[in-house]
């Protein structure tokens, strides 16, 4: 059931983002902005749903450790 909650939440964001992207089809800049915003929102929604449904930190999308530390 948890998987279904997570999948539906992210699918709603993806569907809405796809609809907005299709609405501005002729404008490359707006398509890019809406696409990036949709991706960021989908990750955010996934993280919130994982926190709510699984009662854990969503380490698979955590910002810490995403970029390796520079040597020295």
Buried (B, 14 or more C-beta within 10 A) or exposed (E): EEEEBBEEBBEEBBEBBEEBBEEBEEEEEBBEBBBEEBEEBBBEBBBEBBEEBEEEEBEEEEEEEEEEEEEE
